[in-house]
Amino acid sequence: MDLGFADATAVVVGGGRGMGLATARCLAIDGARIALVGRSRDVLDAAAAELVRCGSPEAFGLVADTGDAARVDDLFGDVAARWGGELNVLINTVGPGAAGTFEDLTDDQWLAAIDAGVMGMVRCVRAAMPLLRAAEWARVVNFSAHSTQRQSVRLPAYTAAKAMVNSVSKNLSLLLAPDEIMVNVVSPGSIASDALIAWADSVGVDGSDPYRLMAAIDEHFGHPAHLPRAGLPDEIGPVAAFLASRRNSYMTGANVNVDGGSDFI
């Protein structure tokens, strides 16, 4: 399916690996010009080279910490200079946070989770907004998590930050609706990310096996998906890519669960 990305411009924050890279691949195959934002030059360069091979005419990486507001402003200035002041797509995938129970987490850990999980996205959208409004069409996709609907006592700060992403995104969808800029959220479930695989390995489970990974999630957290396995990053990418595409012409303010089946809607 042609998603309408040919010659479109896209910034993927956290696009060097995992679900961000999986999403960027979908855009690249369709011919989008892509800027990947992350902290590691080596990771970004390798990912950008892969996207060029997939079909992106000028994929490149921008090293930035989204906790630095001035650097975020600068990187979108770089994007504006390269692409003539317009941006079609902004995808925000970052948002780590410390694990720990409510009584164990410090104030600094709470604030760090909010800064990484919410404020990084806020800074990127704010800096990108003039470029999005200047484009013929534009989309924003923010990544949340299904834990906002299925709580874990070990992830209160991370989950609170993701709930804030949902709220801010809903507000942005209202703000940008007159400009016909769609803003949507993807909420992945238990996806075989590097971090989740590493956790499984730490408890003696082969995290590279999505079936064993889901069994471990069931044992340790008590909330398996309806499907008997964990998801893969490449199963998130196409969903996020559709929401980011020109073909998505009437969905905004939505939160799309990609979680292998759950008890919530």
C-alpha positions in Angstrom: 0.0 0.0 0.0 1.3 3.4 -1.0 1.2 5.5 2.2 2.1 8.7 0.4 5.5 9.2 1.9 7.4 9.8 -1.3 9.5 13.0 -0.9 7.8 13.6 2.5 10.1 14.8 5.4 10.1 13.0 8.7 11.8 13.3 12.1 11.9 10.1 14.2 13.0 10.8 17.8 14.5 7.6 19.2 14.8 6.2 15.7 18.2 4.6 16.0 16.9 1.3 17.2 13.9 -0.7 18.3 10.4 0.5 17.6 11.6 3.8 16.3 13.8 2.3 13.7 11.1 -0.2 12.8 8.8 2.7 12.1 11.4 4.6 10.2 12.0 1.6 7.9 8.3 1.7 6.9 8.7 5.4 6.0 12.0 4.8 4.1 10.5 2.0 2.0 7.9 4.4 0.8 10.6 7.1 -0.1 10.5 9.5 2.9 13.4 11.7 3.7 14.2 10.9 7.3 16.1 12.5 10.2 16.8 10.2 13.1 17.3 11.7 16.6 19.2 10.0 19.3 22.2 10.1 21.6 24.7 7.8 19.9 26.4 8.9 16.7 27.4 5.3 15.9 23.9 3.9 16.3 22.4 6.8 14.3 24.9 6.4 11.4 24.3 2.7 11.2 20.5 3.2 11.2 20.6 6.0 8.6 22.7 3.8 6.3 20.1 1.0 6.6 17.3 3.5 5.8 19.1 4.6 2.7 19.3 1.0 1.6 15.6 0.7 2.2 14.8 3.6 -0.1 15.1 6.8 1.9 16.9 9.3 -0.4 18.7 11.2 2.4 18.4 9.6 5.8 20.7 11.1 8.4 21.2 11.3 12.1 21.1 14.2 14.5 22.7 13.7 17.9 20.7 15.3 20.7 19.5 14.8 24.2 15.8 15.8 24.3 16.3 16.9 27.9 18.2 19.9 26.5 15.7 22.4 25.3 18.3 24.6 23.5 19.7 21.6 21.6 16.1 20.5 20.6 15.5 24.0 19.2 18.9 23.8 17.3 18.2 20.4 15.8 14.8 21.5 14.4 16.6 24.6 13.1 19.0 22.2 11.3 16.0 20.3 9.9 14.3 23.6 8.7 17.5 24.7 6.9 17.9 21.3 5.2 14.3 20.9 4.1 13.1 24.4 3.4 11.3 25.1 6.7 8.7 22.4 6.3 8.1 19.1 8.1 5.5 16.5 7.3 6.0 13.9 10.1 7.2 14.0 13.7 7.4 10.7 15.6 8.4 10.6 19.3 9.3 7.1 20.6 11.5 7.8 23.6 10.4 7.6 27.2 12.4 5.4 29.6 11.9 5.6 33.3 13.3 3.9 36.4 11.7 0.8 37.6 10.8 0.5 41.3 7.8 0.5 43.6 6.2 3.7 44.7 7.9 3.8 48.1 11.3 3.1 46.6 11.4 5.8 43.9 13.1 9.1 44.8 11.9 12.5 43.7 14.8 12.7 41.3 13.7 9.4 39.6 10.1 10.7 39.3 11.3 13.9 37.7 13.7 12.1 35.4 10.9 9.8 34.2 8.7 12.8 33.5 11.5 14.7 31.8 12.4 11.8 29.5 8.9 10.5 28.9 6.9 13.7 28.6 9.1 16.9 28.4 11.3 15.5 25.6 8.2 15.0 23.5 6.8 18.4 24.5 10.1 20.1 23.5 10.2 18.3 20.1 6.6 19.1 19.3 7.0 22.7 20.3 10.1 23.2 18.2 8.6 21.4 15.2 5.2 23.1 15.3 6.1 26.0 12.9 7.6 23.5 10.4 4.5 21.2 10.7 2.1 24.1 10.1 4.1 25.3 7.1 3.9 21.9 5.4 1.1 20.9 2.9 0.2 18.1 5.3 1.5 17.0 8.7 1.2 14.3 11.3 2.4 13.7 14.8 2.7 10.3 16.4 3.6 9.9 20.1 4.4 6.6 21.7 2.8 5.7 25.0 2.4 2.3 26.7 -0.4 -0.2 27.5 0.7 0.1 31.2 -1.4 3.3 31.4 -4.4 0.9 31.2 -2.9 -2.1 32.9 -0.9 -1.0 35.9 2.2 -2.5 37.3 3.3 -1.6 40.8 6.9 -1.7 39.6 6.4 1.0 37.0 4.5 3.9 38.6 6.7 6.8 37.4 7.1 5.4 33.9 3.4 4.8 33.7 2.5 8.2 35.0 4.7 9.8 32.4 3.1 7.8 29.6 -0.4 8.9 30.9 0.8 12.4 30.6 1.8 11.7 27.0 -1.7 10.5 26.3 -3.2 13.7 27.8 -0.9 16.1 26.1 -1.4 14.3 22.8 -5.2 14.6 23.1 -4.8 18.3 23.8 -2.5 18.7 20.8 -5.0 17.0 18.6 -7.5 19.6 19.5 -5.1 22.5 19.2 -3.9 21.4 15.7 -7.2 20.2 14.3 -7.9 23.6 12.6 -4.6 23.1 10.7 -5.7 19.6 9.8 -2.6 18.2 11.5 -3.4 14.7 12.9 -2.0 13.8 16.3 -2.3 10.2 17.5 -0.8 7.9 20.1 0.5 4.3 19.7 0.4 2.2 22.9 2.6 -0.9 22.5 2.2 -3.8 24.8 4.9 -6.3 25.7 7.3 -5.8 22.8 10.6 -7.6 22.6 12.7 -4.5 22.9 16.4 -4.6 23.9 15.4 -3.6 27.5 12.7 -6.3 27.9 15.0 -9.0 26.4 17.7 -8.0 28.8 15.3 -8.2 31.7 14.2 -11.7 30.7 17.8 -12.8 30.4 18.5 -11.5 33.9 15.8 -13.8 35.3 17.1 -16.8 33.4 14.7 -16.7 30.4 15.7 -16.7 26.8 14.4 -13.2 25.9 15.0 -13.7 22.2 12.1 -16.3 22.1 8.9 -14.3 22.1 6.9 -17.2 23.5 9.2 -17.7 26.5 9.3 -14.0 27.0 5.5 -13.8 27.3 5.6 -16.7 29.7 8.1 -14.8 31.9 5.9 -11.7 31.8 2.9 -13.8 32.9 5.0 -15.3 35.8 6.5 -12.1 37.0 3.9 -9.5 36.3 0.6 -11.5 35.9 -0.7 -9.7 32.8 0.0 -11.7 29.6 -1.4 -10.8 26.3 -4.2 -12.8 24.8 -1.8 -14.0 22.1 0.8 -16.5 23.5 3.9 -14.4 22.7 5.5 -11.0 23.0 5.3 -8.7 20.1 8.2 -7.6 17.8 9.3 -4.0 17.0 8.5 -4.7 13.3 4.9 -5.3 14.3 4.6 -1.8 15.8 6.2 0.0 12.9 3.5 -0.4 10.3 0.8 0.8 12.7 2.8 4.0 13.6 3.6 4.5 9.9 0.0 4.5 8.9 -0.9 7.0 11.6 2.0 9.2 10.4 1.0 8.9 6.7 -1.0 11.0 4.3 -3.4 8.1 4.0 -4.5 8.7 7.6 -6.8 11.6 6.7 -9.4 11.5 9.4 -8.0 9.8 12.6 -6.8 12.2 15.3 -6.8 12.2 19.1 -6.8 8.4 19.0 -4.8 6.0 21.2 -4.1 2.7 19.4 -3.3 -0.3 21.4 -0.9 -2.8 19.8 -0.6 -5.3 22.6 -1.5 -8.8 21.4 -4.9 -8.6 23.0 -6.0 -7.2 26.3 -9.0 -6.8 28.6 -9.3 -3.1 27.9 -10.5 -1.1 24.8 
